[in-house]
């Protein structure tokens, strides 16, 4: 997919929130290979962010990594201004960020832990949306959120992933409905088990062999997804190929939620 063809007017950069992670880094690389500059954020892992920037530059595009705790509104505003100053324009925002969570039954989650994740993942995403909408209204653009298939088939002990993403999905619907008149689209990619990112960190603990085997067995395609497959879905939503698509969710779970 070529941005030179699909984004003829889109000078500037895509911004990938959480672009240093396993899925986020694949999205950054795919954007760069498609021909657009990429800005990405990371929370604490500066080295991972720098490695993604190197991959972006290897693909022939300009990249930059910015540390960001999205629940910090002042930091959000300052960081976004730095991105705009460097690249001139943000034409696409991809929310691939997410907290490292504990797998617990809903009733076992302490309120403080629940609100910490909501503050980081949902209030944080809203901080970015609120800060960027005035900028994106000038020339239009696209939001793409990474969601979860858990909104369609509840996965036990995954409340701290599903609930914030469900709230973010509502924010995306609001953007799609209210900002379409300004040339802004908003779509989501709802993921099942993807063999990358947080899944790898939880593999062997929260996701033991029995859990993974059951998930694969209960899917239609009988396998896990890949970060590259997620990246291609994100690219479609961000591109002009989806220019008449907004407010939609693509379920990328191998048929698990059927």
Secondary structure, 3 states (H helix, E strand, C coil): CCHHHHCCCCCCEEEEECCCCHHHHHHHHHHHHHCCEEEEEECCCHHHHHHHHHHHHHCCCCEEEEECCCCCHHHHHHHHHHHHHHHCCEEEEEECCCCCCCCECHHHCCHHHHHHHHHHHHHHHHHHHHHHHHHHCCCCEEEEEEEEHHHCCCCCCEHHHHHHHHHHHHHHHHHHHHHHHHCEEEEEEEECCECCCHHHHHECCCECHHHHHHHHHCCCCCCCECHHHHHHHHHHHHCHHHCCCCCCEEEECCCCCC
